[in-house]
Amino acid sequence: MEDPTSGPARPSFDAIRVHQEWTRLLQHLLADKDWRAVLLLGPVDSGKSTLCSYLGAELTSRWRTARLDCDPGQSQIGIPGALALGAEPWGGGPPLAMWFLGALSPAGHGEGIEAGAARLADKAREVGFQRMVVDSWGYFGMGGGRALQRRLVSALRPDYIVAVQRTDELEPLLALLEPTYGHHIVRIGVSEMVRKRSQEQRRMYRQERYAAYFRDAASHSLEARRLAIVPDRPFGAESPAMRGRVVGLCGRDGFVVALGLVESWEPEKGIVRVFSPSFEANGVTVLRVGEIVLAGPGWEERTVR
């Protein structure tokens, strides 16, 4: 069996100008033998994901390193709507494990974020990873954003928190974390190489991810009586309204076996049909209904709540 902690050759970062603060952070992590996880926090378009890739690629020179992607809207490792675990250096391909959130934003999904991040971190340890770098969604301070980030920190209990910020936008959150983490909070400025992406570019990226995932999908029937359906009566549960809903077909361990799109929804008749990549039906025990709906050949998305 292929070692799940091995990966392709380390990518080169010669094509970008590596921020000096990135290099100092890397040297500090390489010198410290006692840490296991580093969590990156920062606003949208701050370069968190690129910094994660840089750290992951370099750390593999010494330790088996995992990457935990906790950005359900712009995941580099998983599919939109899910948290994902992969091996560094990340070179594409299917993730090692995914946790279905069913939403593009963590807002209103603190429990799912907390449970998924903790279970995926456990999985990384179980399969032998020695270090883990964690990417997160773009920080927003209002509307419960601060509380969501604290829930992520609580679930993961990282050894280091790296705060990437332009000025002081993360300081209200860091003030709450400082009593626990102190000098294990590392502040880093946003690299001048970072380029902002528009909402349209972000939407197109998600469409590309959907298209790649469902490229070889087919129709599958599931026996509803064998499944725990969560929630037991989803919003808009009438069959026509459910068409196109993204669902997570999950196993007993809670991880995603496959993602699917609802084709017909009649659990009271004992059948749910989904459009999905191939999977072993006996391995699916839970069907989780998300709030994302996909339609048409262009994978146009909308949300229902």
C-alpha positions as CSV (number, residue, x, y, z in Angstrom):
1,M,0.0,0.0,0.0
2,E,1.3,3.5,-0.8
3,D,2.4,5.5,2.2
4,P,-0.2,8.2,2.7
5,T,2.3,10.5,4.2
6,S,4.5,10.5,1.2
7,G,4.0,12.9,-1.7
8,P,5.5,14.3,-4.9
9,A,8.8,16.1,-5.0
10,R,9.0,19.4,-3.2
11,P,7.8,22.3,-5.4
12,S,10.1,25.2,-6.1
13,F,9.3,28.7,-4.8
14,D,11.9,30.4,-7.0
15,A,9.1,31.7,-9.2
16,I,7.9,34.0,-6.3
17,R,9.8,36.3,-4.0
18,V,9.6,34.6,-0.7
19,H,8.8,37.1,2.0
20,Q,11.7,37.5,4.5
21,E,9.3,37.0,7.4
22,W,8.3,33.7,5.9
23,T,11.9,32.6,5.9
24,R,12.4,33.6,9.5
25,L,9.2,31.8,10.5
26,L,10.4,28.6,8.7
27,Q,13.8,28.7,10.4
28,H,12.1,29.1,13.8
29,L,9.8,26.1,13.1
30,L,12.8,24.0,12.0
31,A,14.7,24.9,15.1
32,D,11.9,24.0,17.5
33,K,11.7,20.2,17.9
34,D,8.6,20.2,20.1
35,W,5.7,21.6,18.1
36,R,3.1,19.6,16.1
37,A,0.7,22.1,14.5
38,V,0.8,25.6,13.2
39,L,-2.4,27.5,12.4
40,L,-2.5,30.4,9.9
41,L,-5.0,33.2,10.4
42,G,-5.6,36.2,8.2
43,P,-8.0,38.2,6.1
44,V,-9.0,37.4,2.5
45,D,-6.2,37.9,0.0
46,S,-3.5,37.9,2.6
47,G,-1.4,35.0,1.1
48,K,-2.2,32.5,3.8
49,S,-2.6,29.6,1.3
50,T,0.7,30.4,-0.4
51,L,2.4,30.6,2.9
52,C,0.9,27.3,3.9
53,S,2.2,25.7,0.7
54,Y,5.7,27.2,1.3
55,L,5.9,26.0,4.9
56,G,4.5,22.5,4.0
57,A,6.9,22.0,1.1
58,E,9.9,23.1,3.2
59,L,9.0,21.2,6.4
60,T,8.8,17.9,4.5
61,S,12.6,18.0,4.3
62,R,12.6,17.1,8.0
63,W,9.2,15.7,9.0
64,R,6.2,14.0,7.5
65,T,3.9,17.0,7.1
66,A,0.1,17.2,6.6
67,R,-2.0,20.1,5.4
68,L,-5.4,20.7,6.9
69,D,-7.5,23.0,4.7
70,C,-10.2,24.7,6.7
71,D,-11.4,27.1,4.0
72,P,-14.7,25.6,2.7
73,G,-15.2,28.3,0.1
74,Q,-11.7,28.3,-1.6
75,S,-10.3,24.9,-0.6
76,Q,-7.0,24.0,-2.4
77,I,-7.1,20.4,-1.3
78,G,-10.8,19.5,-1.0
79,I,-14.1,20.3,-2.8
80,P,-16.1,23.5,-2.0
81,G,-18.2,22.9,1.0
82,A,-15.8,20.6,2.8
83,L,-12.7,20.7,5.0
84,A,-9.9,18.5,3.7
85,L,-6.7,16.8,4.8
86,G,-3.8,16.2,2.4
87,A,-0.1,15.4,2.4
88,E,2.5,18.0,1.9
89,P,3.9,18.9,-0.5
90,W,0.5,19.1,-2.1
91,G,0.6,18.1,-5.7
92,G,-3.1,17.6,-6.5
93,G,-5.1,14.5,-6.6
94,P,-7.8,13.4,-4.1
95,P,-7.4,14.4,-0.5
96,L,-6.7,11.8,2.2
97,A,-9.9,12.7,4.0
98,M,-12.7,15.2,3.8
99,W,-15.3,16.4,6.3
100,F,-18.6,17.7,4.9
101,L,-19.7,21.2,6.0
102,G,-22.2,21.7,3.2
103,A,-21.5,25.5,3.1
104,L,-19.1,27.9,1.4
105,S,-18.7,30.0,4.5
106,P,-18.1,28.9,8.1
107,A,-20.7,31.5,9.3
108,G,-23.4,29.7,11.2
109,H,-21.5,26.4,11.1
110,G,-19.2,26.6,14.1
111,E,-20.2,23.2,15.3
112,G,-19.3,21.6,12.0
113,I,-16.0,23.5,11.7
114,E,-15.0,22.5,15.3
115,A,-15.9,18.8,14.8
116,G,-14.4,18.5,11.3
117,A,-11.1,20.2,12.1
118,A,-10.7,18.1,15.3
119,R,-11.4,14.8,13.5
120,L,-9.2,15.6,10.5
121,A,-6.3,16.6,12.9
122,D,-6.8,13.2,14.7
123,K,-6.7,11.5,11.3
124,A,-3.4,13.1,10.5
125,R,-1.9,11.8,13.7
126,E,-3.4,8.3,13.2
127,V,-1.8,7.9,9.8
128,G,1.7,9.0,11.0
129,F,2.1,12.6,10.2
130,Q,4.6,14.4,12.5
131,R,3.7,18.0,11.7
132,M,0.7,19.8,10.4
133,V,0.1,23.2,8.8
134,V,-3.5,24.5,8.9
135,D,-5.0,27.0,6.4
136,S,-8.2,28.9,7.4
137,W,-10.9,30.9,5.8
138,G,-10.5,34.7,5.4
139,Y,-10.9,36.3,8.8
140,F,-13.9,38.6,9.3
141,G,-14.2,40.3,12.7
142,M,-17.9,41.1,12.6
143,G,-21.0,38.9,12.8
144,G,-19.4,36.2,14.9
145,G,-16.2,35.9,12.9
146,R,-14.0,36.3,16.0
147,A,-15.9,33.5,17.8
148,L,-15.6,31.2,14.8
149,Q,-11.8,31.6,14.8
150,R,-11.7,30.9,18.5
151,R,-13.7,27.7,18.0
152,L,-11.2,26.6,15.4
153,V,-8.3,27.3,17.7
154,S,-10.1,25.5,20.5
155,A,-10.6,22.4,18.3
156,L,-7.0,22.2,17.0
157,R,-5.0,23.5,20.0
158,P,-2.1,24.4,17.7
159,D,1.4,25.0,19.1
160,Y,1.8,28.2,17.0
161,I,-0.6,30.7,15.6
162,V,0.6,32.8,12.6
163,A,-1.3,36.0,12.1
164,V,-1.0,37.4,8.6
165,Q,-2.3,41.0,8.6
166,R,-1.9,44.2,6.6
167,T,-2.1,46.5,9.7
168,D,-3.7,45.4,12.9
169,E,-7.0,43.9,11.7
170,L,-6.4,40.6,13.7
171,E,-5.4,42.3,16.9
172,P,-8.9,42.1,18.6
173,L,-8.8,38.3,18.1
174,L,-5.2,38.0,19.1
175,A,-5.9,39.9,22.3
176,L,-8.2,37.1,23.3
177,L,-5.6,34.4,22.4
178,E,-2.6,36.1,23.9
179,P,-3.1,34.9,27.5
180,T,-2.9,31.3,26.3
181,Y,-0.4,31.5,23.4
182,G,1.8,34.5,24.3
183,H,5.1,34.4,22.3
184,H,3.7,31.4,20.3
185,I,1.7,34.0,18.3
186,V,3.8,35.1,15.3
187,R,2.7,38.3,13.5
188,I,3.6,38.5,9.8
189,G,2.8,41.3,7.3
190,V,1.1,40.7,3.9
191,S,3.6,40.1,1.1
192,E,3.7,42.7,-1.6
193,M,3.5,39.8,-4.1
194,V,-0.1,39.0,-3.0
195,R,-2.7,39.7,-5.7
196,K,-6.4,40.2,-4.8
197,R,-9.0,38.0,-6.5
198,S,-12.4,39.2,-7.4
199,Q,-15.6,37.4,-6.3
200,E,-16.0,36.3,-9.9
201,Q,-12.6,34.8,-9.9
202,R,-13.4,32.9,-6.7
203,R,-16.7,31.7,-8.2
204,M,-15.0,30.5,-11.3
205,Y,-12.4,28.6,-9.2
206,R,-15.2,26.8,-7.4
207,Q,-16.8,25.9,-10.7
208,E,-13.6,24.4,-11.9
209,R,-13.3,22.3,-8.7
210,Y,-16.9,21.0,-9.1
211,A,-16.3,20.2,-12.8
212,A,-13.2,18.2,-12.0
213,Y,-14.8,16.3,-9.1
214,F,-18.0,15.3,-11.0
215,R,-16.3,14.7,-14.4
216,D,-16.8,10.9,-14.2
217,A,-19.9,10.9,-12.0
218,A,-23.0,8.8,-12.7
219,S,-26.4,8.2,-11.2
220,H,-26.6,6.1,-8.0
221,S,-29.6,4.9,-5.9
222,L,-29.4,4.8,-2.1
223,E,-31.8,3.0,0.2
224,A,-33.0,5.7,2.5
225,R,-34.0,3.3,5.3
226,R,-30.3,2.4,5.7
227,L,-29.2,6.0,6.2
228,A,-29.2,8.5,8.9
229,I,-30.3,11.7,7.1
230,V,-29.0,14.9,8.6
231,P,-30.9,17.1,9.2
232,D,-33.8,14.7,9.2
233,R,-36.0,17.1,7.3
234,P,-33.8,19.6,5.3
235,F,-35.1,23.0,4.4
236,G,-37.0,22.7,1.1
237,A,-37.2,19.0,1.4
238,E,-39.9,18.6,-1.3
239,S,-38.4,16.5,-4.1
240,P,-38.2,19.2,-6.8
241,A,-36.6,21.7,-4.4
242,M,-34.0,19.2,-3.5
243,R,-32.7,18.6,-7.0
244,G,-29.1,19.8,-7.3
245,R,-28.5,20.0,-3.6
246,V,-24.9,19.0,-2.7
247,V,-24.9,16.1,-0.1
248,G,-22.1,14.4,1.8
249,L,-22.2,10.6,1.7
250,C,-20.4,9.8,4.9
251,G,-19.1,6.7,6.6
252,R,-19.3,5.6,10.2
253,D,-16.2,7.6,11.0
254,G,-17.9,10.8,9.8
255,F,-15.6,11.3,6.9
256,V,-16.8,11.8,3.3
257,V,-17.1,8.7,1.2
258,A,-18.2,10.8,-1.8
259,L,-20.1,14.0,-2.5
260,G,-23.2,13.9,-4.6
261,L,-25.9,16.0,-6.2
262,V,-29.5,15.1,-5.5
263,E,-31.4,13.9,-8.6
264,S,-34.5,12.7,-6.9
265,W,-35.5,12.9,-3.2
266,E,-38.2,10.6,-2.0
267,P,-36.9,9.1,1.3
268,E,-40.5,8.3,2.4
269,K,-40.6,5.9,-0.6
270,G,-37.2,4.5,0.4
271,I,-35.1,5.9,-2.4
272,V,-32.7,8.8,-2.8
273,R,-30.9,9.2,-6.2
274,V,-27.6,11.1,-6.4
275,F,-25.2,12.0,-9.2
276,S,-21.8,11.1,-7.8
277,P,-18.4,9.6,-8.5
278,S,-18.4,5.8,-7.9
279,F,-18.4,4.7,-4.3
280,E,-19.0,1.6,-2.2
281,A,-22.7,2.0,-1.1
282,N,-22.2,-0.3,1.9
283,G,-19.7,2.2,3.3
284,V,-22.2,5.0,3.4
285,T,-24.2,5.3,6.7
286,V,-25.0,9.0,6.9
287,L,-26.3,11.4,4.2
288,R,-25.7,15.0,5.2
289,V,-27.6,17.6,3.3
290,G,-25.8,20.9,2.6
291,E,-27.0,24.4,1.7
292,I,-25.3,24.5,-1.7
293,V,-27.3,23.9,-4.9
294,L,-25.6,23.4,-8.3
295,A,-27.3,23.6,-11.6
296,G,-26.6,23.6,-15.3
297,P,-23.5,22.7,-17.4
298,G,-21.7,25.7,-15.9
299,W,-22.1,24.5,-12.3
300,E,-23.9,27.6,-11.3
301,E,-24.3,27.7,-7.5
302,R,-26.8,29.2,-5.1
303,T,-27.4,28.6,-1.4
304,V,-30.6,27.7,0.5
305,R,-31.0,28.0,4.2
